[in-house]
Amino acid sequence: MSTETTASVSTHILDTSVGRPAEGVAVRLFARSGRDADWRMLGASATDADGRCKDLPASPEGTTHVRLDFAVEAYFDKKQADAQQDAPANRDSGAPGAFFPEVAITFAVVPGEHYHVPLLLNPFGYCVYRGS
């Protein structure tokens, strides 16, 4: 697949509640060709120790929209369980996990471009932007 006719995507996640990369977050990549087209899953991965997914596939020719789905609830459940070994977690809601159990980011793409989409994450919110 030519990179001149396809768009490529990379991502990483930083857990702003601890100032570190978020390791082990499952990420799925979807694409569609047209606003009304069905989503097609292209691949899945998980963030490494640096919070990065280095093995996401390029999108097929004709892709106009891409979606990254981040499964963050399991990450925060594990993080909370690890923290409770040392001391009880102090949460406003009293509920386990994250307020946003999943984060889905959809964006438009054009062929030949690379899109780096960082996710800044904490248990009660997130921020995303187009990086470089």
N, C-alpha and C positions, 0 to 999 in steps of 0.2 A: 504494500500500500504506500503510495507516494505521500510524503509529508506536505507536498505542494497542493494536494487535492483533499487533504484531511486536516482536521484540527486535533491537537494533542492536549492532554490535561494532566496536571500534577497537583498534588495537594499536600499539606501538612497540617497538623493540629498542635496548638500550644494550649496547655491547661493553665489559664491565667490565675486560677486559685492557688497554684503552687509555683508558678513561674517555670514550668518544665514542659517538655514535649509529652503528649498523651500517647503512650504506647499501648498497642493491642486493640485499637478501635477498629471495628469492622467497617469497611467502606465498599459500597457498590457503585458502579458507573453505568449509567443508562444514556441512550441517545435516541433521538427521533429526527425524522426529516420532514419538517413542516409543523406548524403550530397545532394542527388537528390530528397528526399522526400518532400512532401508538408508540409507547416507550419500548425499547428493546434493551435488555441487559447485555452489556459488553464484557463485563468482568467484575471480579470482586477481589479484595485484598484486605490487609490489616496494616495499621501503622506500625512502623518499626520503633526501635529505641529512640530515634530522633524525631518521632512523630510523623514520619513521611511514608507515603505509598510510592514506591519506585517502580511498580510493575503494572500500572494501569495501561490498557491498550489504547491505540489511536482510534479515533472515531471513523466509521465508514464514510465513503464518499457520499455527499448529499446531506450530511448531518447539519441541522440548523440549530438544534437545542441539545444541551447536555445537562444531566442531573447527577449530582453526587449525593448519595444517601449515607449518612454517618450514623451508626448505631451506638450512641453514646451512653445509654442507660447501663449496659453491662460494665462499661469502663468505670462509671461512678459507683456502681454497686460493689465492684471489686475494691476500688479505692477506699470506700467507706468501711468495708469489712476489714481491710488491712489496717486502717486507722483505729478501729475499735479494739484491736489487739493491744494497743498502747493506752488508749483512753476513749471513753464514749464520745461518739460524734455529736456535735452540737448543730442541729439543723432547725431552721425556722419552721418548716412544715411538719417535721417529725416523720415524714415519709422517706423510704429508702430511694436510692437512685438519684436521678436528675429530674428537674422540673420539665425539661424538654427531653423525652426519652430518645427521640430521633431528630436529626437535623437533615432536611432535604434542601439542597441548593440547586436551583435551575438557572441556567444562563444561556444566552445566545452565542453562537460561534460562527466563524467564517473559515473557509479552507485556508490552510497554510499558516494559521496562527497557533501559537502555544498559549494555553491558559493555565496559569498557576493560581490556585484558589485556596489560600490559607484560611483556617478556621480557628478563631480565638475562642476558647471554651471555658466555662465555669459551670457549677451545678445549677445556676439559676438564669443563665443567659449565654448568648454567643454573638460573635461579630464575624463577618466574612467580607472579603474584598478581593479584587483582582490584583494579584501580586505580579512579580516579574521573575 
